[in-house]
Amino acid sequence: MKVLVTGATGTVGSEVVKALLQRGADVRALTRKQPKPGTFPGAVEIALGDLTDPVSVAEALKGADKLFLLIGNVADEHTQALTAYGLAKKAGLKHVTYLSVFKADQFLEVPHFGAKYAVEEAIRLGGMPYTILRPGYFAQNERRLKAVLTGHGVYPVPAGNQGLAVVDVRDIAEVAAISLTAEGHEGKTYDLASSEMLSGPGAAATWSKVLGKKIIYGGHGDFDAFEAQLRSTGMPSWSAYDLRVMFQGYVERGLSNTEYQTTRFAALLGHQPRTYSSFAEELAKEWAAA
């Protein structure tokens, strides 16, 4: 069985490639350019293509049996996803596992949530066997915070006080691989969140503990300033707005998960999902050793 993986060089996609190989699947990675040596294990087949180019996607799908569909946070996310899905259906693939987002239907004012929910609905109605994965906030997002945490002693993400569902991308990848290699996952939508939720003050306390220094929470009072700061880093204006609306929604309404969702996730994995604090400990050790 051969699985085509989109987004294969990214944070989630690269872990999905590993998890599929561990479960004995043949993997074809869709990449825009030839990856550097060592990016993938030798067993991975490379398909050069771009999700904005249907011809290259159709070529990449030839001979594949299943599709892991991940679309990055791009302005034309909806078009890219429906193009890949439509071509996979046309090619007669047996299954698609689509990476959406936790509570996609409850934050429709967030552009990329709205796009993902529309794609979910198209997949549900499309007639091709599917699994939809809805992950929470990625613990691995915190890798980018090394300088501000270790230098300035500030946790800068406006996570709010109500709590955000969190997931380790390695657990996302494991469930994705299971859904593509095992029976019983057709027509299912899985919420992926660990037992430990994230808040701004809670994150500051966690990082204070693992770094052995006082970390303060930067707060969440001024979203105009937050959006402007994102744009100042070179982030496209549309993306800065998207993230602003997302975090503002999190602060106002939270992104909490339930015990049922975590228990179901653990049952899929066959073990408890990794927590935010356990990843923070792992990352702090990695930074200290660097």
MIMAR-831592 format. One record per residue (C-alpha): x, y, z; residue in three letters. Coordinates in steps of 0.25 Angstrom, whole numbers, plus 5000, padded with zeros to 4 digits. Last residue first. Layout:
BEGIN
<px:X | py:Y | pz:Z | r:Ala> $
...
//
This chain:
BEGIN
<px:5091 | py:5091 | pz:5089 | r:Ala> $
<px:5090 | py:5083 | pz:5102 | r:Ala> $
<px:5082 | py:5093 | pz:5109 | r:Ala> $
<px:5072 | py:5095 | pz:5098 | r:Trp> $
<px:5070 | py:5080 | pz:5097 | r:Glu> $
<px:5067 | py:5079 | pz:5112 | r:Lys> $
<px:5057 | py:5091 | pz:5111 | r:Ala> $
<px:5050 | py:5084 | pz:5099 | r:Leu> $
<px:5048 | py:5071 | pz:5107 | r:Glu> $
<px:5043 | py:5078 | pz:5119 | r:Glu> $
<px:5034 | py:5086 | pz:5110 | r:Ala> $
<px:5029 | py:5074 | pz:5103 | r:Phe> $
<px:5025 | py:5068 | pz:5117 | r:Ser> $
<px:5018 | py:5080 | pz:5121 | r:Ser> $
<px:5010 | py:5081 | pz:5108 | r:Tyr> $
<px:5005 | py:5066 | pz:5110 | r:Thr> $
<px:5008 | py:5054 | pz:5102 | r:Arg> $
<px:4995 | py:5046 | pz:5099 | r:Pro> $
<px:4993 | py:5034 | pz:5108 | r:Gln> $
<px:4995 | py:5021 | pz:5101 | r:His> $
<px:4989 | py:5011 | pz:5091 | r:Gly> $
<px:4988 | py:5023 | pz:5081 | r:Leu> $
<px:4974 | py:5021 | pz:5078 | r:Leu> $
<px:4970 | py:5018 | pz:5092 | r:Ala> $
<px:4977 | py:5031 | pz:5097 | r:Ala> $
<px:4970 | py:5039 | pz:5087 | r:Phe> $
<px:4957 | py:5034 | pz:5092 | r:Arg> $
<px:4961 | py:5037 | pz:5106 | r:Thr> $
<px:4965 | py:5051 | pz:5102 | r:Thr> $
<px:4952 | py:5054 | pz:5095 | r:Gln> $
<px:4943 | py:5048 | pz:5107 | r:Tyr> $
<px:4951 | py:5056 | pz:5117 | r:Glu> $
<px:4947 | py:5069 | pz:5110 | r:Thr> $
<px:4955 | py:5079 | pz:5102 | r:Asn> $
<px:4955 | py:5094 | pz:5104 | r:Ser> $
<px:4958 | py:5104 | pz:5093 | r:Leu> $
<px:4955 | py:5117 | pz:5100 | r:Gly> $
<px:4943 | py:5127 | pz:5097 | r:Arg> $
<px:4949 | py:5141 | pz:5098 | r:Glu> $
<px:4964 | py:5138 | pz:5099 | r:Val> $
<px:4963 | py:5127 | pz:5088 | r:Tyr> $
<px:4955 | py:5136 | pz:5079 | r:Gly> $
<px:4965 | py:5147 | pz:5080 | r:Gln> $
<px:4976 | py:5136 | pz:5077 | r:Phe> $
<px:4969 | py:5132 | pz:5064 | r:Met> $
<px:4965 | py:5146 | pz:5060 | r:Val> $
<px:4980 | py:5151 | pz:5062 | r:Arg> $
<px:4985 | py:5138 | pz:5055 | r:Leu> $
<px:4977 | py:5141 | pz:5042 | r:Asp> $
<px:4980 | py:5156 | pz:5042 | r:Tyr> $
<px:4995 | py:5153 | pz:5043 | r:Ala> $
<px:4993 | py:5143 | pz:5032 | r:Ser> $
<px:4986 | py:5153 | pz:5023 | r:Trp> $
<px:4997 | py:5163 | pz:5025 | r:Ser> $
<px:5008 | py:5153 | pz:5021 | r:Pro> $
<px:5018 | py:5151 | pz:5032 | r:Met> $
<px:5030 | py:5160 | pz:5031 | r:Gly> $
<px:5033 | py:5161 | pz:5046 | r:Thr> $
<px:5026 | py:5174 | pz:5046 | r:Ser> $
<px:5013 | py:5168 | pz:5042 | r:Arg> $
<px:5013 | py:5159 | pz:5054 | r:Leu> $
<px:5016 | py:5172 | pz:5063 | r:Gln> $
<px:5004 | py:5179 | pz:5056 | r:Ala> $
<px:4995 | py:5167 | pz:5059 | r:Glu> $
<px:4999 | py:5167 | pz:5074 | r:Phe> $
<px:4998 | py:5182 | pz:5075 | r:Ala> $
<px:4983 | py:5182 | pz:5070 | r:Asp> $
<px:4981 | py:5170 | pz:5079 | r:Phe> $
<px:4984 | py:5178 | pz:5091 | r:Asp> $
<px:4980 | py:5171 | pz:5105 | r:Gly> $
<px:4986 | py:5157 | pz:5104 | r:His> $
<px:4997 | py:5156 | pz:5114 | r:Gly> $
<px:5012 | py:5155 | pz:5113 | r:Gly> $
<px:5013 | py:5143 | pz:5123 | r:Tyr> $
<px:5025 | py:5144 | pz:5132 | r:Ile> $
<px:5036 | py:5134 | pz:5133 | r:Ile> $
<px:5045 | py:5134 | pz:5145 | r:Lys> $
<px:5057 | py:5124 | pz:5143 | r:Lys> $
<px:5059 | py:5109 | pz:5145 | r:Gly> $
<px:5056 | py:5106 | pz:5131 | r:Leu> $
<px:5047 | py:5095 | pz:5133 | r:Val> $
<px:5040 | py:5101 | pz:5145 | r:Lys> $
<px:5039 | py:5116 | pz:5140 | r:Ser> $
<px:5034 | py:5109 | pz:5126 | r:Trp> $
<px:5023 | py:5102 | pz:5133 | r:Thr> $
<px:5019 | py:5115 | pz:5141 | r:Ala> $
<px:5019 | py:5123 | pz:5129 | r:Ala> $
<px:5010 | py:5113 | pz:5121 | r:Ala> $
<px:5000 | py:5113 | pz:5132 | r:Gly> $
<px:4999 | py:5128 | pz:5132 | r:Pro> $
<px:4996 | py:5128 | pz:5117 | r:Gly> $
<px:4987 | py:5116 | pz:5117 | r:Ser> $
<px:4990 | py:5102 | pz:5112 | r:Leu> $
<px:4981 | py:5089 | pz:5114 | r:Met> $
<px:4986 | py:5076 | pz:5120 | r:Glu> $
<px:4979 | py:5063 | pz:5116 | r:Ser> $
<px:4984 | py:5063 | pz:5102 | r:Ser> $
<px:4976 | py:5067 | pz:5090 | r:Ala> $
<px:4973 | py:5061 | pz:5076 | r:Leu> $
<px:4958 | py:5061 | pz:5073 | r:Asp> $
<px:4955 | py:5050 | pz:5063 | r:Tyr> $
<px:4945 | py:5050 | pz:5052 | r:Thr> $
<px:4942 | py:5036 | pz:5046 | r:Lys> $
<px:4936 | py:5032 | pz:5033 | r:Gly> $
<px:4945 | py:5021 | pz:5031 | r:Glu> $
<px:4954 | py:5018 | pz:5043 | r:His> $
<px:4951 | py:5003 | pz:5045 | r:Gly> $
<px:4963 | py:4996 | pz:5038 | r:Glu> $
<px:4977 | py:5000 | pz:5040 | r:Ala> $
<px:4988 | py:5006 | pz:5031 | r:Thr> $
<px:4983 | py:5020 | pz:5028 | r:Leu> $
<px:4976 | py:5023 | pz:5041 | r:Ser> $
<px:4987 | py:5017 | pz:5049 | r:Ile> $
<px:4997 | py:5026 | pz:5041 | r:Ala> $
<px:4989 | py:5038 | pz:5044 | r:Ala> $
<px:4988 | py:5034 | pz:5059 | r:Val> $
<px:5003 | py:5033 | pz:5060 | r:Glu> $
<px:5005 | py:5046 | pz:5053 | r:Ala> $
<px:4996 | py:5054 | pz:5062 | r:Ile> $
<px:5003 | py:5047 | pz:5074 | r:Asp> $
<px:5016 | py:5052 | pz:5068 | r:Arg> $
<px:5010 | py:5066 | pz:5067 | r:Val> $
<px:5008 | py:5067 | pz:5082 | r:Asp> $
<px:4994 | py:5072 | pz:5085 | r:Val> $
<px:4989 | py:5084 | pz:5093 | r:Val> $
<px:4974 | py:5088 | pz:5095 | r:Ala> $
<px:4974 | py:5103 | pz:5100 | r:Leu> $
<px:4970 | py:5108 | pz:5114 | r:Gly> $
<px:4962 | py:5119 | pz:5119 | r:Gln> $
<px:4973 | py:5129 | pz:5123 | r:Asn> $
<px:4978 | py:5134 | pz:5110 | r:Gly> $
<px:4987 | py:5128 | pz:5100 | r:Ala> $
<px:4993 | py:5141 | pz:5096 | r:Pro> $
<px:5007 | py:5135 | pz:5092 | r:Val> $
<px:5018 | py:5143 | pz:5098 | r:Pro> $
<px:5024 | py:5135 | pz:5110 | r:Tyr> $
<px:5034 | py:5145 | pz:5115 | r:Val> $
<px:5048 | py:5143 | pz:5121 | r:Gly> $
<px:5055 | py:5152 | pz:5111 | r:His> $
<px:5066 | py:5143 | pz:5108 | r:Gly> $
<px:5062 | py:5128 | pz:5110 | r:Thr> $
<px:5047 | py:5130 | pz:5107 | r:Leu> $
<px:5049 | py:5141 | pz:5096 | r:Val> $
<px:5060 | py:5134 | pz:5089 | r:Ala> $
<px:5054 | py:5120 | pz:5090 | r:Lys> $
<px:5040 | py:5123 | pz:5086 | r:Leu> $
<px:5041 | py:5117 | pz:5072 | r:Arg> $
<px:5041 | py:5103 | pz:5078 | r:Arg> $
<px:5028 | py:5106 | pz:5085 | r:Glu> $
<px:5020 | py:5102 | pz:5072 | r:Asn> $
<px:5024 | py:5088 | pz:5075 | r:Gln> $
<px:5013 | py:5087 | pz:5086 | r:Ala> $
<px:5003 | py:5088 | pz:5074 | r:Phe> $
<px:4990 | py:5095 | pz:5078 | r:Tyr> $
<px:4978 | py:5085 | pz:5076 | r:Gly> $
<px:4977 | py:5074 | pz:5066 | r:Pro> $
<px:4964 | py:5071 | pz:5058 | r:Arg> $
<px:4967 | py:5059 | pz:5049 | r:Leu> $
<px:4957 | py:5055 | pz:5038 | r:Ile> $
<px:4957 | py:5041 | pz:5033 | r:Thr> $
<px:4952 | py:5037 | pz:5019 | r:Tyr> $
<px:4946 | py:5027 | pz:5009 | r:Pro> $
<px:4942 | py:5035 | pz:4996 | r:Met> $
<px:4927 | py:5039 | pz:4995 | r:Gly> $
<px:4929 | py:5054 | pz:4994 | r:Gly> $
<px:4919 | py:5058 | pz:5005 | r:Leu> $
<px:4928 | py:5056 | pz:5017 | r:Arg> $
<px:4940 | py:5062 | pz:5008 | r:Ile> $
<px:4933 | py:5074 | pz:5004 | r:Ala> $
<px:4929 | py:5077 | pz:5019 | r:Glu> $
<px:4943 | py:5075 | pz:5024 | r:Glu> $
<px:4948 | py:5085 | pz:5013 | r:Val> $
<px:4938 | py:5095 | pz:5017 | r:Ala> $
<px:4942 | py:5093 | pz:5032 | r:Tyr> $
<px:4957 | py:5095 | pz:5027 | r:Lys> $
<px:4954 | py:5108 | pz:5020 | r:Ala> $
<px:4946 | py:5114 | pz:5032 | r:Gly> $
<px:4957 | py:5110 | pz:5041 | r:Phe> $
<px:4967 | py:5116 | pz:5032 | r:His> $
<px:4960 | py:5129 | pz:5032 | r:Pro> $
<px:4956 | py:5130 | pz:5046 | r:Val> $
<px:4942 | py:5135 | pz:5047 | r:Glu> $
<px:4937 | py:5121 | pz:5046 | r:Leu> $
<px:4942 | py:5118 | pz:5060 | r:Phe> $
<px:4932 | py:5107 | pz:5065 | r:Gln> $
<px:4932 | py:5098 | pz:5053 | r:Asp> $
<px:4947 | py:5096 | pz:5053 | r:Ala> $
<px:4947 | py:5092 | pz:5067 | r:Lys> $
<px:4961 | py:5086 | pz:5067 | r:Phe> $
<px:4967 | py:5087 | pz:5053 | r:Val> $
<px:4967 | py:5079 | pz:5040 | r:Ser> $
<px:4977 | py:5069 | pz:5035 | r:Leu> $
<px:4970 | py:5060 | pz:5025 | r:Tyr> $
<px:4972 | py:5045 | pz:5024 | r:Thr> $
<px:4968 | py:5041 | pz:5010 | r:Val> $
<px:4964 | py:5026 | pz:5006 | r:His> $
<px:4963 | py:5017 | pz:4994 | r:Lys> $
<px:4969 | py:5025 | pz:4983 | r:Leu> $
<px:4961 | py:5025 | pz:4970 | r:Gly> $
<px:4969 | py:5035 | pz:4962 | r:Ala> $
<px:4957 | py:5044 | pz:4961 | r:Lys> $
<px:4955 | py:5043 | pz:4976 | r:Lys> $
<px:4970 | py:5047 | pz:4978 | r:Ala> $
<px:4968 | py:5058 | pz:4968 | r:Leu> $
<px:4956 | py:5064 | pz:4975 | r:Gly> $
<px:4964 | py:5063 | pz:4988 | r:Tyr> $
<px:4976 | py:5070 | pz:4983 | r:Ala> $
<px:4968 | py:5081 | pz:4977 | r:Thr> $
<px:4959 | py:5083 | pz:4989 | r:Leu> $
<px:4971 | py:5085 | pz:4998 | r:Ala> $
<px:4978 | py:5095 | pz:4989 | r:Gln> $
<px:4966 | py:5103 | pz:4987 | r:Thr> $
<px:4962 | py:5104 | pz:5001 | r:His> $
<px:4977 | py:5107 | pz:5005 | r:Glu> $
<px:4977 | py:5119 | pz:4996 | r:Asp> $
<px:4983 | py:5129 | pz:5006 | r:Ala> $
<px:4993 | py:5119 | pz:5012 | r:Val> $
<px:4993 | py:5112 | pz:5025 | r:Asn> $
<px:4999 | py:5099 | pz:5021 | r:Gly> $
<px:4990 | py:5088 | pz:5014 | r:Ile> $
<px:4991 | py:5074 | pz:5019 | r:Leu> $
<px:4984 | py:5062 | pz:5012 | r:Leu> $
<px:4989 | py:5048 | pz:5015 | r:Phe> $
<px:4985 | py:5041 | pz:5003 | r:Leu> $
<px:4983 | py:5026 | pz:5000 | r:Lys> $
<px:4986 | py:5016 | pz:4989 | r:Asp> $
<px:4996 | py:5023 | pz:4981 | r:Ala> $
<px:5000 | py:5018 | pz:4967 | r:Gly> $
<px:4998 | py:5032 | pz:4960 | r:Lys> $
<px:4995 | py:5042 | pz:4971 | r:Leu> $
<px:5008 | py:5050 | pz:4968 | r:Ala> $
<px:5004 | py:5052 | pz:4954 | r:Glu> $
<px:4990 | py:5057 | pz:4957 | r:Ala> $
<px:4997 | py:5067 | pz:4967 | r:Val> $
<px:5007 | py:5071 | pz:4956 | r:Ser> $
<px:4995 | py:5074 | pz:4947 | r:Val> $
<px:4987 | py:5081 | pz:4957 | r:Pro> $
<px:4997 | py:5092 | pz:4960 | r:Asp> $
<px:4994 | py:5100 | pz:4972 | r:Thr> $
<px:4997 | py:5088 | pz:4981 | r:Leu> $
<px:5011 | py:5088 | pz:4975 | r:Asp> $
<px:5019 | py:5076 | pz:4970 | r:Gly> $
<px:5032 | py:5067 | pz:4971 | r:Leu> $
<px:5029 | py:5053 | pz:4976 | r:Ala> $
<px:5039 | py:5047 | pz:4984 | r:Ile> $
<px:5039 | py:5032 | pz:4988 | r:Glu> $
<px:5042 | py:5030 | pz:5003 | r:Val> $
<px:5051 | py:5017 | pz:5005 | r:Ala> $
<px:5064 | py:5025 | pz:5006 | r:Gly> $
<px:5059 | py:5032 | pz:5019 | r:Pro> $
<px:5055 | py:5046 | pz:5017 | r:Phe> $
<px:5062 | py:5059 | pz:5019 | r:Thr> $
<px:5076 | py:5052 | pz:5018 | r:Gly> $
<px:5080 | py:5059 | pz:5005 | r:Pro> $
<px:5073 | py:5072 | pz:5003 | r:Lys> $
<px:5059 | py:5071 | pz:4997 | r:Pro> $
<px:5056 | py:5073 | pz:4982 | r:Gln> $
<px:5046 | py:5084 | pz:4980 | r:Lys> $
<px:5031 | py:5086 | pz:4983 | r:Arg> $
<px:5030 | py:5073 | pz:4991 | r:Thr> $
<px:5020 | py:5062 | pz:4990 | r:Leu> $
<px:5025 | py:5050 | pz:4999 | r:Ala> $
<px:5022 | py:5036 | pz:4994 | r:Arg> $
<px:5022 | py:5026 | pz:5005 | r:Val> $
<px:5021 | py:5011 | pz:5005 | r:Asp> $
<px:5014 | py:5006 | pz:5018 | r:Ala> $
<px:5020 | py:4997 | pz:5028 | r:Gly> $
<px:5015 | py:5003 | pz:5041 | r:Arg> $
<px:5028 | py:5009 | pz:5044 | r:Gln> $
<px:5029 | py:5015 | pz:5030 | r:Leu> $
<px:5015 | py:5022 | pz:5033 | r:Leu> $
<px:5020 | py:5028 | pz:5046 | r:Ala> $
<px:5032 | py:5033 | pz:5039 | r:Lys> $
<px:5025 | py:5040 | pz:5028 | r:Val> $
<px:5014 | py:5045 | pz:5038 | r:Val> $
<px:5026 | py:5052 | pz:5046 | r:Glu> $
<px:5030 | py:5059 | pz:5034 | r:Ser> $
<px:5016 | py:5063 | pz:5031 | r:Gly> $
<px:5014 | py:5070 | pz:5044 | r:Val> $
<px:5026 | py:5079 | pz:5045 | r:Thr> $
<px:5027 | py:5081 | pz:5030 | r:Gly> $
<px:5035 | py:5073 | pz:5019 | r:Thr> $
<px:5023 | py:5064 | pz:5016 | r:Ala> $
<px:5013 | py:5075 | pz:5014 | r:Gly> $
<px:5005 | py:5065 | pz:5005 | r:Thr> $
<px:5007 | py:5050 | pz:5008 | r:Val> $
<px:5004 | py:5040 | pz:4997 | r:Leu> $
<px:5002 | py:5027 | pz:5003 | r:Val> $
<px:5005 | py:5014 | pz:4996 | r:Lys> $
<px:5000 | py:5000 | pz:5000 | r:Met> $
//
